[in-house]
Every structure is written in C-alpha cells, then in structure tokens.
Amino acid sequence: SQDEYVEGWRLAQGEQDGTFSKWDQDNDGVLTEAEFNAGVFMNYDRDRSGMIEKPEFEKADRDIREGFWKQL
C-alpha cells in the first residue's frame, strides 16, 4: 500500500519525495510489481535509454551493497 511504501522510503531516505505518486501510473494508491519494477528501472536508467549501462548498474549495485534495499 502507499502507507507501507512511504514508511519504507522514509526509512531508506529519511523523507518522502513524491516517488510513489510518480511510480503509481494508474493512481490507484497501490504499486503493482510492474509499476515498482519500472520505477526502480527508471531510477537507475539515468539517460532514459531504455537500457541499464554498466555505470548505471554499478550505481544500483552500490546502493544494494550499502543496505538501501535491506531497510525496505
């Protein structure tokens, strides 16, 4: 739910920045697996090429290693 997402994001980033609303494409207040995956993908596909290049992947890998996802 949005409340669960907001709390997880708050723990991970220390704030809620409107990301849920950006990722919730159909505005139903729930992130589907596809919406969540697309949102994460967009977060790391900085150049919007539709592909994750090595430097973008390395950023995702650093985030995972630093524990970002463990807090969610």
Backbone atoms as SQL, in Angstrom:
CREATE TABLE atoms (id INTEGER PRIMARY KEY, chain TEXT, resi INTEGER, resn TEXT, atom TEXT, x REAL, y REAL, z REAL);
INSERT INTO atoms VALUES
  (1, 'A', 1, 'SER', 'N', 0.845, -1.186, 0.000),
  (2, 'A', 1, 'SER', 'CA', 0.000, 0.000, 0.000),
  (3, 'A', 1, 'SER', 'C', 0.886, 1.244, 0.000),
  (4, 'A', 2, 'GLN', 'N', 0.269, 2.377, -0.235),
  (5, 'A', 2, 'GLN', 'CA', 1.043, 3.616, -0.242),
  (6, 'A', 2, 'GLN', 'C', 1.630, 3.890, 1.135),
  (7, 'A', 3, 'ASP', 'N', 0.882, 3.616, 2.192),
  (8, 'A', 3, 'ASP', 'CA', 1.400, 3.857, 3.541),
  (9, 'A', 3, 'ASP', 'C', 2.648, 3.022, 3.816),
  (10, 'A', 4, 'GLU', 'N', 2.630, 1.755, 3.405),
  (11, 'A', 4, 'GLU', 'CA', 3.789, 0.890, 3.606),
  (12, 'A', 4, 'GLU', 'C', 4.979, 1.386, 2.792),
  (13, 'A', 5, 'TYR', 'N', 4.702, 1.780, 1.566),
  (14, 'A', 5, 'TYR', 'CA', 5.763, 2.278, 0.703),
  (15, 'A', 5, 'TYR', 'C', 6.379, 3.543, 1.288),
  (16, 'A', 6, 'VAL', 'N', 5.535, 4.474, 1.691),
  (17, 'A', 6, 'VAL', 'CA', 6.012, 5.749, 2.237),
  (18, 'A', 6, 'VAL', 'C', 6.886, 5.493, 3.460),
  (19, 'A', 7, 'GLU', 'N', 6.476, 4.598, 4.322),
  (20, 'A', 7, 'GLU', 'CA', 7.269, 4.302, 5.509),
  (21, 'A', 7, 'GLU', 'C', 8.605, 3.682, 5.123),
  (22, 'A', 8, 'GLY', 'N', 8.608, 2.738, 4.201),
  (23, 'A', 8, 'GLY', 'CA', 9.858, 2.139, 3.751),
  (24, 'A', 8, 'GLY', 'C', 10.788, 3.152, 3.113),
  (25, 'A', 9, 'TRP', 'N', 10.224, 4.001, 2.287),
  (26, 'A', 9, 'TRP', 'CA', 11.036, 5.041, 1.629),
  (27, 'A', 9, 'TRP', 'C', 11.560, 6.041, 2.656),
  (28, 'A', 10, 'ARG', 'N', 10.729, 6.392, 3.636),
  (29, 'A', 10, 'ARG', 'CA', 11.164, 7.312, 4.682),
  (30, 'A', 10, 'ARG', 'C', 12.352, 6.724, 5.434),
  (31, 'A', 11, 'LEU', 'N', 12.280, 5.439, 5.748),
  (32, 'A', 11, 'LEU', 'CA', 13.385, 4.790, 6.446),
  (33, 'A', 11, 'LEU', 'C', 14.639, 4.762, 5.595),
  (34, 'A', 12, 'ALA', 'N', 14.471, 4.536, 4.299),
  (35, 'A', 12, 'ALA', 'CA', 15.609, 4.429, 3.400),
  (36, 'A', 12, 'ALA', 'C', 16.234, 5.779, 3.084),
  (37, 'A', 13, 'GLN', 'N', 15.415, 6.806, 2.929),
  (38, 'A', 13, 'GLN', 'CA', 15.918, 8.115, 2.506),
  (39, 'A', 13, 'GLN', 'C', 15.778, 9.184, 3.564),
  (40, 'A', 14, 'GLY', 'N', 14.986, 8.940, 4.564),
  (41, 'A', 14, 'GLY', 'CA', 14.761, 9.956, 5.575),
  (42, 'A', 14, 'GLY', 'C', 13.672, 10.939, 5.196),
  (43, 'A', 15, 'GLU', 'N', 13.022, 10.737, 4.059),
  (44, 'A', 15, 'GLU', 'CA', 11.955, 11.624, 3.642),
  (45, 'A', 15, 'GLU', 'C', 11.103, 10.961, 2.556),
  (46, 'A', 16, 'GLN', 'N', 9.932, 11.497, 2.328),
  (47, 'A', 16, 'GLN', 'CA', 9.069, 11.022, 1.244),
  (48, 'A', 16, 'GLN', 'C', 9.069, 12.103, 0.183),
  (49, 'A', 17, 'ASP', 'N', 9.465, 11.766, -1.028),
  (50, 'A', 17, 'ASP', 'CA', 9.707, 12.784, -2.051),
  (51, 'A', 17, 'ASP', 'C', 8.754, 12.740, -3.236),
  (52, 'A', 18, 'GLY', 'N', 7.614, 12.090, -3.091),
  (53, 'A', 18, 'GLY', 'CA', 6.666, 12.040, -4.185),
  (54, 'A', 18, 'GLY', 'C', 6.916, 10.917, -5.164),
  (55, 'A', 19, 'THR', 'N', 7.884, 10.073, -4.880),
  (56, 'A', 19, 'THR', 'CA', 8.207, 8.983, -5.795),
  (57, 'A', 19, 'THR', 'C', 7.044, 8.028, -5.968),
  (58, 'A', 20, 'PHE', 'N', 6.331, 7.724, -4.894),
  (59, 'A', 20, 'PHE', 'CA', 5.209, 6.787, -5.002),
  (60, 'A', 20, 'PHE', 'C', 4.230, 7.267, -6.066),
  (61, 'A', 21, 'SER', 'N', 3.862, 8.518, -6.010),
  (62, 'A', 21, 'SER', 'CA', 2.904, 9.062, -6.979),
  (63, 'A', 21, 'SER', 'C', 3.437, 8.983, -8.403),
  (64, 'A', 22, 'LYS', 'N', 4.736, 9.193, -8.569),
  (65, 'A', 22, 'LYS', 'CA', 5.334, 9.096, -9.900),
  (66, 'A', 22, 'LYS', 'C', 5.286, 7.662, -10.414),
  (67, 'A', 23, 'TRP', 'N', 5.493, 6.706, -9.521),
  (68, 'A', 23, 'TRP', 'CA', 5.546, 5.306, -9.916),
  (69, 'A', 23, 'TRP', 'C', 4.163, 4.701, -10.066),
  (70, 'A', 24, 'ASP', 'N', 3.165, 5.203, -9.352),
  (71, 'A', 24, 'ASP', 'CA', 1.800, 4.660, -9.383),
  (72, 'A', 24, 'ASP', 'C', 1.099, 5.177, -10.639),
  (73, 'A', 25, 'GLN', 'N', 1.384, 4.543, -11.765),
  (74, 'A', 25, 'GLN', 'CA', 0.933, 5.025, -13.067),
  (75, 'A', 25, 'GLN', 'C', -0.579, 5.140, -13.202),
  (76, 'A', 26, 'ASP', 'N', -1.335, 4.243, -12.567),
  (77, 'A', 26, 'ASP', 'CA', -2.793, 4.305, -12.692),
  (78, 'A', 26, 'ASP', 'C', -3.460, 5.009, -11.501),
  (79, 'A', 27, 'ASN', 'N', -2.646, 5.584, -10.619),
  (80, 'A', 27, 'ASN', 'CA', -3.132, 6.377, -9.478),
  (81, 'A', 27, 'ASN', 'C', -4.160, 5.645, -8.623),
  (82, 'A', 28, 'ASP', 'N', -3.946, 4.329, -8.423),
  (83, 'A', 28, 'ASP', 'CA', -4.895, 3.580, -7.602),
  (84, 'A', 28, 'ASP', 'C', -4.446, 3.448, -6.146),
  (85, 'A', 29, 'GLY', 'N', -3.332, 4.078, -5.789),
  (86, 'A', 29, 'GLY', 'CA', -2.849, 4.041, -4.418),
  (87, 'A', 29, 'GLY', 'C', -2.092, 2.776, -4.069),
  (88, 'A', 30, 'VAL', 'N', -1.783, 1.957, -5.071),
  (89, 'A', 30, 'VAL', 'CA', -1.061, 0.700, -4.879),
  (90, 'A', 30, 'VAL', 'C', -0.036, 0.563, -5.995),
  (91, 'A', 31, 'LEU', 'N', 1.176, 0.119, -5.653),
  (92, 'A', 31, 'LEU', 'CA', 2.173, -0.166, -6.668),
  (93, 'A', 31, 'LEU', 'C', 2.097, -1.639, -7.027),
  (94, 'A', 32, 'THR', 'N', 1.839, -1.909, -8.278),
  (95, 'A', 32, 'THR', 'CA', 1.911, -3.288, -8.748),
  (96, 'A', 32, 'THR', 'C', 3.387, -3.658, -8.893),
  (97, 'A', 33, 'GLU', 'N', 3.648, -4.929, -9.081),
  (98, 'A', 33, 'GLU', 'CA', 5.031, -5.359, -9.300),
  (99, 'A', 33, 'GLU', 'C', 5.603, -4.667, -10.528),
  (100, 'A', 34, 'ALA', 'N', 4.807, -4.560, -11.574),
  (101, 'A', 34, 'ALA', 'CA', 5.274, -3.916, -12.808),
  (102, 'A', 34, 'ALA', 'C', 5.581, -2.441, -12.579),
  (103, 'A', 35, 'GLU', 'N', 4.726, -1.734, -11.832),
  (104, 'A', 35, 'GLU', 'CA', 4.976, -0.316, -11.557),
  (105, 'A', 35, 'GLU', 'C', 6.225, -0.137, -10.712),
  (106, 'A', 36, 'PHE', 'N', 6.389, -0.992, -9.707),
  (107, 'A', 36, 'PHE', 'CA', 7.567, -0.901, -8.844),
  (108, 'A', 36, 'PHE', 'C', 8.831, -1.175, -9.645),
  (109, 'A', 37, 'ASN', 'N', 8.814, -2.255, -10.434),
  (110, 'A', 37, 'ASN', 'CA', 9.987, -2.600, -11.238),
  (111, 'A', 37, 'ASN', 'C', 10.324, -1.494, -12.228),
  (112, 'A', 38, 'ALA', 'N', 9.302, -0.936, -12.860),
  (113, 'A', 38, 'ALA', 'CA', 9.526, 0.160, -13.811),
  (114, 'A', 38, 'ALA', 'C', 10.099, 1.373, -13.096),
  (115, 'A', 39, 'GLY', 'N', 9.596, 1.662, -11.891),
  (116, 'A', 39, 'GLY', 'CA', 10.097, 2.797, -11.122),
  (117, 'A', 39, 'GLY', 'C', 11.553, 2.629, -10.733),
  (118, 'A', 40, 'VAL', 'N', 11.911, 1.444, -10.278),
  (119, 'A', 40, 'VAL', 'CA', 13.308, 1.176, -9.924),
  (120, 'A', 40, 'VAL', 'C', 14.169, 1.275, -11.170),
  (121, 'A', 41, 'PHE', 'N', 13.707, 0.680, -12.263),
  (122, 'A', 41, 'PHE', 'CA', 14.454, 0.732, -13.521),
  (123, 'A', 41, 'PHE', 'C', 14.682, 2.185, -13.934),
  (124, 'A', 42, 'MET', 'N', 13.622, 2.982, -13.916),
  (125, 'A', 42, 'MET', 'CA', 13.742, 4.398, -14.318),
  (126, 'A', 42, 'MET', 'C', 14.717, 5.140, -13.412),
  (127, 'A', 43, 'ASN', 'N', 14.742, 4.776, -12.134),
  (128, 'A', 43, 'ASN', 'CA', 15.641, 5.432, -11.189),
  (129, 'A', 43, 'ASN', 'C', 17.103, 5.233, -11.580),
  (130, 'A', 44, 'TYR', 'N', 17.425, 4.078, -12.134),
  (131, 'A', 44, 'TYR', 'CA', 18.810, 3.793, -12.496),
  (132, 'A', 44, 'TYR', 'C', 19.115, 4.023, -13.965),
  (133, 'A', 45, 'ASP', 'N', 18.118, 4.092, -14.823),
  (134, 'A', 45, 'ASP', 'CA', 18.323, 4.394, -16.244),
  (135, 'A', 45, 'ASP', 'C', 18.357, 5.915, -16.391),
  (136, 'A', 46, 'ARG', 'N', 19.430, 6.503, -15.888),
  (137, 'A', 46, 'ARG', 'CA', 19.532, 7.967, -15.815),
  (138, 'A', 46, 'ARG', 'C', 19.457, 8.662, -17.167),
  (139, 'A', 47, 'ASP', 'N', 19.961, 8.019, -18.202),
  (140, 'A', 47, 'ASP', 'CA', 19.953, 8.662, -19.514),
  (141, 'A', 47, 'ASP', 'C', 18.711, 8.318, -20.330),
  (142, 'A', 48, 'ARG', 'N', 17.777, 7.575, -19.725),
  (143, 'A', 48, 'ARG', 'CA', 16.498, 7.206, -20.342),
  (144, 'A', 48, 'ARG', 'C', 16.676, 6.496, -21.688),
  (145, 'A', 49, 'SER', 'N', 17.707, 5.663, -21.754),
  (146, 'A', 49, 'SER', 'CA', 17.981, 4.932, -22.990),
  (147, 'A', 49, 'SER', 'C', 17.139, 3.664, -23.116),
  (148, 'A', 50, 'GLY', 'N', 16.496, 3.279, -22.033),
  (149, 'A', 50, 'GLY', 'CA', 15.755, 2.021, -22.033),
  (150, 'A', 50, 'GLY', 'C', 16.639, 0.831, -21.726),
  (151, 'A', 51, 'MET', 'N', 17.896, 1.125, -21.377),
  (152, 'A', 51, 'MET', 'CA', 18.865, 0.084, -21.029),
  (153, 'A', 51, 'MET', 'C', 19.652, 0.545, -19.806),
  (154, 'A', 52, 'ILE', 'N', 20.090, -0.416, -19.024),
  (155, 'A', 52, 'ILE', 'CA', 20.959, -0.103, -17.892),
  (156, 'A', 52, 'ILE', 'C', 22.393, -0.399, -18.335),
  (157, 'A', 53, 'GLU', 'N', 23.164, 0.675, -18.531),
  (158, 'A', 53, 'GLU', 'CA', 24.561, 0.512, -18.912),
  (159, 'A', 53, 'GLU', 'C', 25.395, 0.225, -17.665),
  (160, 'A', 54, 'LYS', 'N', 26.629, -0.185, -17.879),
  (161, 'A', 54, 'LYS', 'CA', 27.495, -0.610, -16.780),
  (162, 'A', 54, 'LYS', 'C', 27.597, 0.428, -15.655),
  (163, 'A', 55, 'PRO', 'N', 27.838, 1.707, -15.937),
  (164, 'A', 55, 'PRO', 'CA', 27.922, 2.681, -14.833),
  (165, 'A', 55, 'PRO', 'C', 26.606, 2.779, -14.048),
  (166, 'A', 56, 'GLU', 'N', 25.476, 2.677, -14.739),
  (167, 'A', 56, 'GLU', 'CA', 24.174, 2.727, -14.066),
  (168, 'A', 56, 'GLU', 'C', 23.986, 1.481, -13.201),
  (169, 'A', 57, 'PHE', 'N', 24.387, 0.330, -13.710),
  (170, 'A', 57, 'PHE', 'CA', 24.293, -0.901, -12.938),
  (171, 'A', 57, 'PHE', 'C', 25.189, -0.828, -11.706),
  (172, 'A', 58, 'GLU', 'N', 26.373, -0.267, -11.881),
  (173, 'A', 58, 'GLU', 'CA', 27.297, -0.144, -10.751),
  (174, 'A', 58, 'GLU', 'C', 26.698, 0.724, -9.651),
  (175, 'A', 59, 'LYS', 'N', 25.944, 1.751, -10.014),
  (176, 'A', 59, 'LYS', 'CA', 25.254, 2.586, -9.021),
  (177, 'A', 59, 'LYS', 'C', 24.221, 1.752, -8.269),
  (178, 'A', 60, 'ALA', 'N', 23.440, 0.960, -8.975),
  (179, 'A', 60, 'ALA', 'CA', 22.450, 0.093, -8.333),
  (180, 'A', 60, 'ALA', 'C', 23.142, -0.895, -7.409),
  (181, 'A', 61, 'ASP', 'N', 24.240, -1.471, -7.866),
  (182, 'A', 61, 'ASP', 'CA', 24.989, -2.432, -7.058),
  (183, 'A', 61, 'ASP', 'C', 25.507, -1.777, -5.779),
  (184, 'A', 62, 'ARG', 'N', 26.025, -0.558, -5.886),
  (185, 'A', 62, 'ARG', 'CA', 26.495, 0.168, -4.688),
  (186, 'A', 62, 'ARG', 'C', 25.346, 0.380, -3.716),
  (187, 'A', 63, 'ASP', 'N', 24.191, 0.793, -4.227),
  (188, 'A', 63, 'ASP', 'CA', 23.035, 1.020, -3.354),
  (189, 'A', 63, 'ASP', 'C', 22.657, -0.259, -2.614),
  (190, 'A', 64, 'ILE', 'N', 22.658, -1.369, -3.323),
  (191, 'A', 64, 'ILE', 'CA', 22.298, -2.647, -2.698),
  (192, 'A', 64, 'ILE', 'C', 23.333, -3.022, -1.644),
  (193, 'A', 65, 'ARG', 'N', 24.591, -2.883, -1.967),
  (194, 'A', 65, 'ARG', 'CA', 25.662, -3.236, -1.025),
  (195, 'A', 65, 'ARG', 'C', 25.654, -2.337, 0.208),
  (196, 'A', 66, 'GLU', 'N', 25.232, -1.095, 0.046),
  (197, 'A', 66, 'GLU', 'CA', 25.203, -0.170, 1.175),
  (198, 'A', 66, 'GLU', 'C', 23.975, -0.358, 2.048),
  (199, 'A', 67, 'GLY', 'N', 23.098, -1.291, 1.690),
  (200, 'A', 67, 'GLY', 'CA', 21.974, -1.615, 2.539),
  (201, 'A', 67, 'GLY', 'C', 20.680, -0.893, 2.244),
  (202, 'A', 68, 'PHE', 'N', 20.613, -0.145, 1.143),
  (203, 'A', 68, 'PHE', 'CA', 19.395, 0.586, 0.797),
  (204, 'A', 68, 'PHE', 'C', 18.189, -0.324, 0.812),
  (205, 'A', 69, 'TRP', 'N', 18.286, -1.476, 0.120),
  (206, 'A', 69, 'TRP', 'CA', 17.129, -2.364, -0.018),
  (207, 'A', 69, 'TRP', 'C', 16.839, -3.121, 1.268),
  (208, 'A', 70, 'LYS', 'N', 17.833, -3.294, 2.141),
  (209, 'A', 70, 'LYS', 'CA', 17.618, -4.024, 3.388),
  (210, 'A', 70, 'LYS', 'C', 16.641, -3.295, 4.293),
  (211, 'A', 71, 'GLN', 'N', 16.560, -1.968, 4.148),
  (212, 'A', 71, 'GLN', 'CA', 15.683, -1.180, 5.007),
  (213, 'A', 71, 'GLN', 'C', 14.239, -1.181, 4.545),
  (214, 'A', 72, 'LEU', 'N', 14.000, -1.550, 3.304),
  (215, 'A', 72, 'LEU', 'CA', 12.632, -1.522, 2.777),
  (216, 'A', 72, 'LEU', 'C', 11.851, -2.728, 3.202);
